[in-house]
Amino acid sequence: MLANVILSVHFVIIAFNVAGLIVIPVGAALRWRIVRIAWLRLLHLGLMGVVAGQALAGRACILTIWQNELTGNRTAPEPMVMHWVNSLIYWNLPIWAFAILYTAVFLYVVALSFLVPFWGRD
């Protein structure tokens, strides 16, 4: 049960991070006020920094580690929704590929902080 909660939290964090990559530039173009909310943007930047930092350190995400420890090697099949979410979240790539991908995405988010600043006036 706790593994499912961790998987759900993990999915929400990933959805938030991916949505920010799209919503920030689109929202800036459409002059949405939400893209100027500093705490949301700082949370997005911080989460992406943690993801990139873990990948550069050669570590899996702590949520992935916790979920793996809680589930272990089960013989029972996982629920269908959990299977779908797992297939969306977990890609079978080497850690160096994630390090490159997450670092590039983090640098994009840093660039968005300057291109679409969340401080000052519009």
Residue pairs with C-beta under 8 A, 6 or more apart in sequence:
2 70
3 66
3 67
3 70
3 71
4 79
4 82
6 63
6 66
6 67
6 70
7 67
7 82
7 85
7 86
7 89
8 85
9 63
10 61
10 63
10 64
10 67
10 89
11 85
11 88
11 89
13 47
13 63
14 89
16 43
16 44
16 47
17 44
17 47
17 48
17 51
20 40
20 41
20 44
20 109
21 105
21 108
21 109
23 32
23 34
23 35
24 35
24 41
24 44
24 112
24 116
25 112
25 115
25 116
26 32
27 34
27 35
27 116
28 35
28 115
28 116
31 122
34 40
35 41
35 116
35 118
36 117
36 118
36 122
37 118
38 118
38 119
40 118
41 113
41 118
42 118
44 109
45 109
45 110
45 113
48 102
48 105
48 106
48 109
49 106
51 61
51 102
51 105
51 106
52 99
52 102
52 103
52 105
52 106
54 60
54 61
54 62
54 102
55 95
55 98
55 99
55 101
55 102
55 103
56 99
56 102
56 103
58 95
58 99
59 65
60 95
64 90
78 86
